[in-house]
C-alpha cells in the first residue's frame, strides 16, 4: 500500500507535467487487440510507423498546453495552462512545465526526481521516483519522442479512426495498459496523433474511479534549441525544500 501511495504521488506530480504517467510492463505478450474494422490493422501500423519516424529524429519539444483534471466525486474540473518542454540527451529524459494559470508553478523532472516549485510560498516539493523511475520516464515520451511500436510492449492498442482536434485531422488511438499495477492507476489512455509529425496533439487518461485528465497541446515546436535554464527551477536563496515520501 505504501509503494502504491508513493506511486500515486508521483503520478500526481507528472500530471502537472503531462497530465499522466505509465508503468513499464516487462514482458511483451499479446501486442494488439483484435478489431472488427478490417482497415484498423493497417491504419494502426501506419500510425505506429509515423511515431517511430518522429522518435528517431526527436531531440526536444516546446508547446503550449491546457490541462483539464476532472474529479467525478465532486463533479469539478480544474484547468491549468502554460508551456511545456521536453529534451532527450543521450538516454536522459528531462521535462519542465511553466504553469501560468491559475497559480504560477514550475514543475521539473530530471535525474529521476520530480520537483514542484511554488513561488508564492517559495517552496519546492521533491519526489524521488526511485524504483518507479523507468515507469515514469516511459510516460514522459508518450506521444512526444516515444517509439510507436514500443507501445505494443506495454499496451493493448486499438486504432479508433480519425478525429479533428483544433483543426488537425488526428489519428485516434486507445491504449489499455497490460500491467495490472498500471491499470490500478490508469485504466486506459486515448492519444490523438498528428499524422504529419507523428506527435500527440491531445491525450486523455482515465482512472478507475471515473476521474480523467485531458491534455491539449498547441504551437508545438519540434527540435528547437532549448536553453539549459529552462530545466532549472527559478528558486531563491530562501526557498524551502520538502520531501513528503520521507516524512511518513
Phi and psi restraints in degrees (value plus and minus 20) as a CYANA .aco file:
   2 UNK   PHI     -82.8   -42.8
   2 UNK   PSI     -63.2   -23.2
   3 UNK   PHI     -85.2   -45.2
   3 UNK   PSI     -58.7   -18.7
   4 UNK   PHI     -85.8   -45.8
   4 UNK   PSI     -57.3   -17.3
   5 UNK   PHI     -85.3   -45.3
   5 UNK   PSI     -61.0   -21.0
   6 UNK   PHI     -84.0   -44.0
   6 UNK   PSI     -61.2   -21.2
   7 UNK   PHI     -81.5   -41.5
   7 UNK   PSI     -59.8   -19.8
   8 UNK   PHI     -87.6   -47.6
   8 UNK   PSI     -55.0   -15.0
   9 UNK   PHI     -80.9   -40.9
   9 UNK   PSI     -65.4   -25.4
  10 UNK   PHI     -84.4   -44.4
  10 UNK   PSI     -59.4   -19.4
  11 UNK   PHI     -80.7   -40.7
  11 UNK   PSI     -61.0   -21.0
  12 UNK   PHI     -84.4   -44.4
  12 UNK   PSI     -59.0   -19.0
  13 UNK   PHI     -86.6   -46.6
  13 UNK   PSI     -64.8   -24.8
  14 UNK   PHI     -90.7   -50.7
  14 UNK   PSI     -40.6    -0.6
  15 UNK   PHI     -81.8   -41.8
  15 UNK   PSI     -54.0   -14.0
  16 UNK   PHI     -90.5   -50.5
  16 UNK   PSI     -45.1    -5.1
  17 UNK   PHI    -104.1   -64.1
  17 UNK   PSI     -65.5   -25.5
  18 UNK   PHI    -155.1  -115.1
  18 UNK   PSI     -24.2    15.8
  19 UNK   PHI      48.2    88.2
  19 UNK   PSI       6.0    46.0
  20 UNK   PHI    -197.9  -157.9
  20 UNK   PSI     156.5   196.5
  21 UNK   PHI    -188.4  -148.4
  21 UNK   PSI     135.8   175.8
  22 UNK   PHI    -159.7  -119.7
  22 UNK   PSI     135.6   175.6
  23 UNK   PHI    -120.0   -80.0
  23 UNK   PSI     133.9   173.9
  24 UNK   PHI    -107.4   -67.4
  24 UNK   PSI     106.3   146.3
  25 UNK   PHI    -110.4   -70.4
  25 UNK   PSI     105.0   145.0
  26 UNK   PHI     -94.4   -54.4
  26 UNK   PSI     -54.4   -14.4
  27 UNK   PHI    -112.7   -72.7
  27 UNK   PSI     119.9   159.9
  28 UNK   PHI    -122.4   -82.4
  28 UNK   PSI      64.9   104.9
  29 UNK   PHI    -104.0   -64.0
  29 UNK   PSI    -150.0  -110.0
  30 UNK   PHI     -78.1   -38.1
  30 UNK   PSI     114.8   154.8
  31 UNK   PHI    -109.6   -69.6
  31 UNK   PSI     -74.6   -34.6
  32 UNK   PHI    -151.4  -111.4
  32 UNK   PSI     117.1   157.1
  33 UNK   PHI     -86.7   -46.7
  33 UNK   PSI     127.8   167.8
  34 UNK   PHI     -92.3   -52.3
  34 UNK   PSI     134.5   174.5
  35 UNK   PHI    -159.7  -119.7
  35 UNK   PSI     130.5   170.5
  36 UNK   PHI     -98.8   -58.8
  36 UNK   PSI     -33.2     6.8
  37 UNK   PHI    -108.5   -68.5
  37 UNK   PSI      96.0   136.0
  38 UNK   PHI     -82.2   -42.2
  38 UNK   PSI     -45.6    -5.6
  39 UNK   PHI    -103.9   -63.9
  39 UNK   PSI     -30.0    10.0
  40 UNK   PHI     -81.3   -41.3
  40 UNK   PSI     -61.8   -21.8
  41 UNK   PHI     -80.4   -40.4
  41 UNK   PSI     -67.1   -27.1
  42 UNK   PHI     -90.6   -50.6
  42 UNK   PSI     -56.9   -16.9
  43 UNK   PHI     -87.9   -47.9
  43 UNK   PSI     -60.6   -20.6
  44 UNK   PHI     -82.3   -42.3
  44 UNK   PSI     -63.8   -23.8
  45 UNK   PHI     -80.7   -40.7
  45 UNK   PSI     -58.9   -18.9
  46 UNK   PHI     -81.6   -41.6
  46 UNK   PSI     -66.6   -26.6
  47 UNK   PHI     -84.8   -44.8
  47 UNK   PSI     -63.4   -23.4
  48 UNK   PHI     -83.0   -43.0
  48 UNK   PSI     -57.5   -17.5
  49 UNK   PHI     -86.7   -46.7
  49 UNK   PSI     -57.2   -17.2
  50 UNK   PHI     -83.5   -43.5
  50 UNK   PSI     -60.8   -20.8
  51 UNK   PHI     -87.4   -47.4
  51 UNK   PSI     -58.0   -18.0
  52 UNK   PHI     -80.0   -40.0
  52 UNK   PSI     -63.9   -23.9
  53 UNK   PHI     -83.4   -43.4
  53 UNK   PSI     -63.9   -23.9
  54 UNK   PHI     -84.0   -44.0
  54 UNK   PSI     -58.8   -18.8
  55 UNK   PHI     -84.6   -44.6
  55 UNK   PSI     -57.2   -17.2
  56 UNK   PHI     -86.1   -46.1
  56 UNK   PSI     -46.0    -6.0
  57 UNK   PHI    -123.6   -83.6
  57 UNK   PSI     -21.2    18.8
  58 UNK   PHI     -92.5   -52.5
  58 UNK   PSI     111.2   151.2
  59 UNK   PHI    -146.5  -106.5
  59 UNK   PSI     -59.9   -19.9
  60 UNK   PHI    -180.2  -140.2
  60 UNK   PSI     142.6   182.6
  61 UNK   PHI    -168.0  -128.0
  61 UNK   PSI     125.8   165.8
  62 UNK   PHI    -154.0  -114.0
  62 UNK   PSI     115.9   155.9
  63 UNK   PHI    -176.2  -136.2
  63 UNK   PSI     135.5   175.5
  64 UNK   PHI    -105.9   -65.9
  64 UNK   PSI     131.1   171.1
  65 UNK   PHI    -159.4  -119.4
  65 UNK   PSI     136.6   176.6
  66 UNK   PHI    -151.0  -111.0
  66 UNK   PSI     100.6   140.6
  67 UNK   PHI    -131.9   -91.9
  67 UNK   PSI     108.5   148.5
  68 UNK   PHI    -133.9   -93.9
  68 UNK   PSI      99.5   139.5
  69 UNK   PHI    -129.6   -89.6
  69 UNK   PSI      91.7   131.7
  70 UNK   PHI    -119.3   -79.3
  70 UNK   PSI     111.1   151.1
  71 UNK   PHI    -134.1   -94.1
  71 UNK   PSI      95.7   135.7
  72 UNK   PHI     -86.1   -46.1
  72 UNK   PSI     -60.5   -20.5
  73 UNK   PHI     -78.0   -38.0
  73 UNK   PSI     -61.5   -21.5
  74 UNK   PHI    -123.5   -83.5
  74 UNK   PSI     -19.3    20.7
  75 UNK   PHI      29.9    69.9
  75 UNK   PSI      33.3    73.3
  76 UNK   PHI    -153.0  -113.0
  76 UNK   PSI     126.3   166.3
  77 UNK   PHI    -141.2  -101.2
  77 UNK   PSI     105.0   145.0
  78 UNK   PHI    -118.6   -78.6
  78 UNK   PSI     109.2   149.2
  79 UNK   PHI    -135.0   -95.0
  79 UNK   PSI     109.5   149.5
  80 UNK   PHI    -144.6  -104.6
  80 UNK   PSI     123.8   163.8
  81 UNK   PHI    -151.2  -111.2
  81 UNK   PSI     134.3   174.3
  82 UNK   PHI     146.3   186.3
  82 UNK   PSI    -172.5  -132.5
  83 UNK   PHI    -150.0  -110.0
  83 UNK   PSI     122.5   162.5
  84 UNK   PHI    -145.2  -105.2
  84 UNK   PSI     128.4   168.4
  85 UNK   PHI    -153.9  -113.9
  85 UNK   PSI     117.6   157.6
  86 UNK   PHI    -144.0  -104.0
  86 UNK   PSI     126.1   166.1
  87 UNK   PHI    -170.1  -130.1
  87 UNK   PSI     117.5   157.5
  88 UNK   PHI    -137.1   -97.1
  88 UNK   PSI     104.0   144.0
  89 UNK   PHI    -145.6  -105.6
  89 UNK   PSI      92.2   132.2
  90 UNK   PHI      36.6    76.6
  90 UNK   PSI    -139.0   -99.0
  91 UNK   PHI    -122.1   -82.1
  91 UNK   PSI     -17.5    22.5
  92 UNK   PHI    -105.8   -65.8
  92 UNK   PSI     109.9   149.9
  93 UNK   PHI    -126.1   -86.1
  93 UNK   PSI     109.9   149.9
  94 UNK   PHI    -145.7  -105.7
  94 UNK   PSI     124.1   164.1
  95 UNK   PHI    -163.6  -123.6
  95 UNK   PSI     120.4   160.4
  96 UNK   PHI    -158.0  -118.0
  96 UNK   PSI     125.9   165.9
  97 UNK   PHI    -152.7  -112.7
  97 UNK   PSI     113.0   153.0
  98 UNK   PHI    -127.4   -87.4
  98 UNK   PSI      77.8   117.8
  99 UNK   PHI    -106.0   -66.0
  99 UNK   PSI      99.8   139.8
 100 UNK   PHI    -123.8   -83.8
 100 UNK   PSI     -42.7    -2.7
 101 UNK   PHI    -157.8  -117.8
 101 UNK   PSI     123.0   163.0
 102 UNK   PHI    -101.5   -61.5
 102 UNK   PSI     -46.3    -6.3
 103 UNK   PHI    -137.4   -97.4
 103 UNK   PSI     123.3   163.3
 104 UNK   PHI     -94.5   -54.5
 104 UNK   PSI     105.4   145.4
 105 UNK   PHI    -163.7  -123.7
 105 UNK   PSI     132.8   172.8
 106 UNK   PHI    -139.1   -99.1
 106 UNK   PSI     115.5   155.5
 107 UNK   PHI    -147.0  -107.0
 107 UNK   PSI     114.8   154.8
 108 UNK   PHI    -156.4  -116.4
 108 UNK   PSI     113.6   153.6
 109 UNK   PHI    -137.6   -97.6
 109 UNK   PSI     100.2   140.2
 110 UNK   PHI    -179.3  -139.3
 110 UNK   PSI     120.6   160.6
 111 UNK   PHI      33.7    73.7
 111 UNK   PSI      17.0    57.0
 112 UNK   PHI      57.0    97.0
 112 UNK   PSI      -6.9    33.1
 113 UNK   PHI    -146.5  -106.5
 113 UNK   PSI     115.3   155.3
 114 UNK   PHI    -119.8   -79.8
 114 UNK   PSI     107.2   147.2
 115 UNK   PHI    -147.0  -107.0
 115 UNK   PSI     108.8   148.8
 116 UNK   PHI    -136.3   -96.3
 116 UNK   PSI      98.5   138.5
 117 UNK   PHI    -128.2   -88.2
 117 UNK   PSI     106.1   146.1
 118 UNK   PHI    -130.9   -90.9
 118 UNK   PSI      81.1   121.1
 119 UNK   PHI     -78.8   -38.8
 119 UNK   PSI     -53.6   -13.6
 120 UNK   PHI     -80.2   -40.2
 120 UNK   PSI     -58.4   -18.4
 121 UNK   PHI    -127.5   -87.5
 121 UNK   PSI     -16.6    23.4
 122 UNK   PHI      32.3    72.3
 122 UNK   PSI      34.6    74.6
 123 UNK   PHI    -156.8  -116.8
 123 UNK   PSI     119.0   159.0
 124 UNK   PHI    -128.9   -88.9
 124 UNK   PSI     108.0   148.0
 125 UNK   PHI    -124.0   -84.0
 125 UNK   PSI     104.1   144.1
 126 UNK   PHI    -137.2   -97.2
 126 UNK   PSI     110.7   150.7
 127 UNK   PHI    -143.9  -103.9
 127 UNK   PSI     100.3   140.3
 128 UNK   PHI    -107.9   -67.9
 128 UNK   PSI     102.7   142.7
 129 UNK   PHI     -86.2   -46.2
 129 UNK   PSI     -50.1   -10.1
 130 UNK   PHI      35.9    75.9
 130 UNK   PSI    -146.6  -106.6
 131 UNK   PHI     -88.0   -48.0
 131 UNK   PSI     -34.5     5.5
 132 UNK   PHI    -108.5   -68.5
 132 UNK   PSI     -17.1    22.9
 133 UNK   PHI     -77.2   -37.2
 133 UNK   PSI     -69.4   -29.4
 134 UNK   PHI     -81.1   -41.1
 134 UNK   PSI     -58.0   -18.0
 135 UNK   PHI     -80.0   -40.0
 135 UNK   PSI     -69.8   -29.8
 136 UNK   PHI     -89.9   -49.9
 136 UNK   PSI     -57.8   -17.8
 137 UNK   PHI     -84.9   -44.9
 137 UNK   PSI     -53.5   -13.5
 138 UNK   PHI     -83.3   -43.3
 138 UNK   PSI     -56.7   -16.7
 139 UNK   PHI     -84.2   -44.2
 139 UNK   PSI     -57.6   -17.6
 140 UNK   PHI     -81.9   -41.9
 140 UNK   PSI     -50.8   -10.8
 141 UNK   PHI    -115.5   -75.5
 141 UNK   PSI     -11.6    28.4
 142 UNK   PHI     -88.8   -48.8
 142 UNK   PSI      84.4   124.4
 143 UNK   PHI      66.2   106.2
 143 UNK   PSI     -26.1    13.9
 144 UNK   PHI    -156.2  -116.2
 144 UNK   PSI      60.7   100.7
 145 UNK   PHI      76.7   116.7
 145 UNK   PSI     -21.6    18.4
 146 UNK   PHI    -109.3   -69.3
 146 UNK   PSI     126.1   166.1
 147 UNK   PHI     -87.5   -47.5
 147 UNK   PSI     117.7   157.7
 148 UNK   PHI     -84.4   -44.4
 148 UNK   PSI     -67.3   -27.3
 149 UNK   PHI     -90.0   -50.0
 149 UNK   PSI     -41.6    -1.6
 150 UNK   PHI     -85.4   -45.4
 150 UNK   PSI     -44.5    -4.5
 151 UNK   PHI     -79.4   -39.4
 151 UNK   PSI     -53.0   -13.0
 152 UNK   PHI     -87.6   -47.6
 152 UNK   PSI     -39.9     0.1
 153 UNK   PHI     -96.2   -56.2
 153 UNK   PSI     -45.2    -5.2
 154 UNK   PHI    -128.7   -88.7
 154 UNK   PSI     -43.1    -3.1
 155 UNK   PHI    -156.1  -116.1
 155 UNK   PSI     136.6   176.6
 156 UNK   PHI    -105.2   -65.2
 156 UNK   PSI     104.1   144.1
 157 UNK   PHI    -136.2   -96.2
 157 UNK   PSI     115.2   155.2
 158 UNK   PHI    -150.1  -110.1
 158 UNK   PSI     117.7   157.7
 159 UNK   PHI    -108.7   -68.7
 159 UNK   PSI     105.4   145.4
 160 UNK   PHI    -127.4   -87.4
 160 UNK   PSI     -13.4    26.6
 161 UNK   PHI      80.2   120.2
 161 UNK   PSI    -186.4  -146.4
 162 UNK   PHI    -115.7   -75.7
 162 UNK   PSI     127.6   167.6
 163 UNK   PHI    -173.5  -133.5
 163 UNK   PSI     115.3   155.3
 164 UNK   PHI    -102.2   -62.2
 164 UNK   PSI     109.8   149.8
 165 UNK   PHI    -148.0  -108.0
 165 UNK   PSI      89.5   129.5
 166 UNK   PHI      29.4    69.4
 166 UNK   PSI      26.6    66.6
 167 UNK   PHI      67.1   107.1
 167 UNK   PSI     -28.0    12.0
 168 UNK   PHI    -117.6   -77.6
 168 UNK   PSI     106.2   146.2
 169 UNK   PHI    -101.1   -61.1
 169 UNK   PSI      67.7   107.7
 170 UNK   PHI    -110.4   -70.4
 170 UNK   PSI     133.8   173.8
 171 UNK   PHI    -108.7   -68.7
 171 UNK   PSI     107.9   147.9
 172 UNK   PHI    -121.6   -81.6
 172 UNK   PSI     106.3   146.3
 173 UNK   PHI    -138.5   -98.5
 173 UNK   PSI     123.7   163.7
 174 UNK   PHI    -129.7   -89.7
 174 UNK   PSI     110.4   150.4
 175 UNK   PHI    -139.3   -99.3
 175 UNK   PSI     105.6   145.6
 176 UNK   PHI    -135.5   -95.5
 176 UNK   PSI      96.9   136.9
 177 UNK   PHI     -78.7   -38.7
 177 UNK   PSI     118.6   158.6
 178 UNK   PHI     -99.2   -59.2
 178 UNK   PSI     -48.2    -8.2
 179 UNK   PHI     -96.0   -56.0
 179 UNK   PSI     108.6   148.6
 180 UNK   PHI     -82.7   -42.7
 180 UNK   PSI     -58.8   -18.8
 181 UNK   PHI     -78.5   -38.5
 181 UNK   PSI     -61.8   -21.8
 182 UNK   PHI     -90.4   -50.4
 182 UNK   PSI     -61.1   -21.1
 183 UNK   PHI     -84.3   -44.3
 183 UNK   PSI     -42.7    -2.7
 184 UNK   PHI     -88.1   -48.1
 184 UNK   PSI     -38.6     1.4
 185 UNK   PHI    -131.6   -91.6
 185 UNK   PSI     -60.5   -20.5
 186 UNK   PHI    -150.4  -110.4
 186 UNK   PSI      89.4   129.4
 187 UNK   PHI     -92.7   -52.7
 187 UNK   PSI     -61.0   -21.0
 188 UNK   PHI    -181.2  -141.2
 188 UNK   PSI     143.3   183.3
 189 UNK   PHI    -153.8  -113.8
 189 UNK   PSI     119.4   159.4
 190 UNK   PHI    -131.9   -91.9
 190 UNK   PSI     113.3   153.3
 191 UNK   PHI    -140.9  -100.9
 191 UNK   PSI     117.3   157.3
 192 UNK   PHI    -131.8   -91.8
 192 UNK   PSI      92.4   132.4
 193 UNK   PHI    -123.9   -83.9
 193 UNK   PSI     107.5   147.5
 194 UNK   PHI     -90.4   -50.4
 194 UNK   PSI      94.3   134.3
 195 UNK   PHI     -85.8   -45.8
 195 UNK   PSI     -44.5    -4.5
 196 UNK   PHI     -99.0   -59.0
 196 UNK   PSI     -42.3    -2.3
 197 UNK   PHI    -143.3  -103.3
 197 UNK   PSI     -32.9     7.1
 198 UNK   PHI      50.5    90.5
 198 UNK   PSI       4.1    44.1
 199 UNK   PHI    -142.5  -102.5
 199 UNK   PSI     143.7   183.7
 200 UNK   PHI    -102.8   -62.8
 200 UNK   PSI     110.9   150.9
 201 UNK   PHI    -122.9   -82.9
 201 UNK   PSI     -34.9     5.1
 202 UNK   PHI    -176.7  -136.7
 202 UNK   PSI     125.5   165.5
 203 UNK   PHI    -159.4  -119.4
 203 UNK   PSI     124.9   164.9
 204 UNK   PHI    -158.0  -118.0
 204 UNK   PSI     109.8   149.8
 205 UNK   PHI    -139.2   -99.2
 205 UNK   PSI     104.3   144.3
 206 UNK   PHI    -127.4   -87.4
 206 UNK   PSI     108.5   148.5
 207 UNK   PHI    -114.5   -74.5
 207 UNK   PSI     136.3   176.3
 208 UNK   PHI     -77.3   -37.3
 208 UNK   PSI     -47.1    -7.1
 209 UNK   PHI     -92.0   -52.0
 209 UNK   PSI     -34.5     5.5
 210 UNK   PHI      81.4   121.4
 210 UNK   PSI     -29.6    10.4
 211 UNK   PHI     -89.8   -49.8
 211 UNK   PSI     134.2   174.2
 212 UNK   PHI    -168.1  -128.1
 212 UNK   PSI     140.1   180.1
 213 UNK   PHI    -142.8  -102.8
 213 UNK   PSI     106.8   146.8
 214 UNK   PHI    -136.3   -96.3
 214 UNK   PSI     104.0   144.0
 215 UNK   PHI    -139.4   -99.4
 215 UNK   PSI     104.9   144.9
 216 UNK   PHI    -135.2   -95.2
 216 UNK   PSI     114.3   154.3
 217 UNK   PHI    -139.8   -99.8
 217 UNK   PSI     117.6   157.6
 218 UNK   PHI    -159.8  -119.8
 218 UNK   PSI     148.7   188.7
 219 UNK   PHI      27.9    67.9
 219 UNK   PSI      27.1    67.1
 220 UNK   PHI     -94.9   -54.9
 220 UNK   PSI     103.7   143.7
 221 UNK   PHI    -133.2   -93.2
 221 UNK   PSI     102.0   142.0
 222 UNK   PHI    -114.2   -74.2
 222 UNK   PSI     113.2   153.2
 223 UNK   PHI      36.5    76.5
 223 UNK   PSI      21.7    61.7
 224 UNK   PHI     -95.4   -55.4
 224 UNK   PSI     140.2   180.2
 225 UNK   PHI    -104.2   -64.2
 225 UNK   PSI      88.1   128.1
 226 UNK   PHI    -114.2   -74.2
 226 UNK   PSI     113.2   153.2
 227 UNK   PHI     -88.2   -48.2
 227 UNK   PSI     128.1   168.1
 228 UNK   PHI     -80.2   -40.2
 228 UNK   PSI     -50.2   -10.2
 229 UNK   PHI     -89.8   -49.8
 229 UNK   PSI     -32.5     7.5
 230 UNK   PHI     -81.5   -41.5
 230 UNK   PSI     -52.3   -12.3
 231 UNK   PHI    -121.7   -81.7
 231 UNK   PSI      12.5    52.5
 232 UNK   PHI    -152.5  -112.5
 232 UNK   PSI     114.4   154.4
 233 UNK   PHI     -92.7   -52.7
 233 UNK   PSI     118.0   158.0
 234 UNK   PHI    -110.1   -70.1
 234 UNK   PSI      50.3    90.3
 235 UNK   PHI    -108.4   -68.4
 235 UNK   PSI     156.0   196.0
 236 UNK   PHI    -134.2   -94.2
 236 UNK   PSI     156.0   196.0
 237 UNK   PHI     -96.3   -56.3
 237 UNK   PSI     -22.5    17.5
 238 UNK   PHI    -131.0   -91.0
 238 UNK   PSI     -14.5    25.5
 239 UNK   PHI     -83.0   -43.0
 239 UNK   PSI     111.7   151.7
 240 UNK   PHI    -113.9   -73.9
 240 UNK   PSI     118.8   158.8
 241 UNK   PHI    -137.1   -97.1
 241 UNK   PSI     110.0   150.0
 242 UNK   PHI    -144.3  -104.3
 242 UNK   PSI     133.2   173.2
 243 UNK   PHI    -149.7  -109.7
 243 UNK   PSI      73.0   113.0
 244 UNK   PHI     -74.9   -34.9
 244 UNK   PSI     -59.5   -19.5
 245 UNK   PHI     -88.9   -48.9
 245 UNK   PSI     -35.3     4.7
 246 UNK   PHI    -112.6   -72.6
 246 UNK   PSI     -22.3    17.7
 247 UNK   PHI    -120.3   -80.3
 247 UNK   PSI     -20.3    19.7
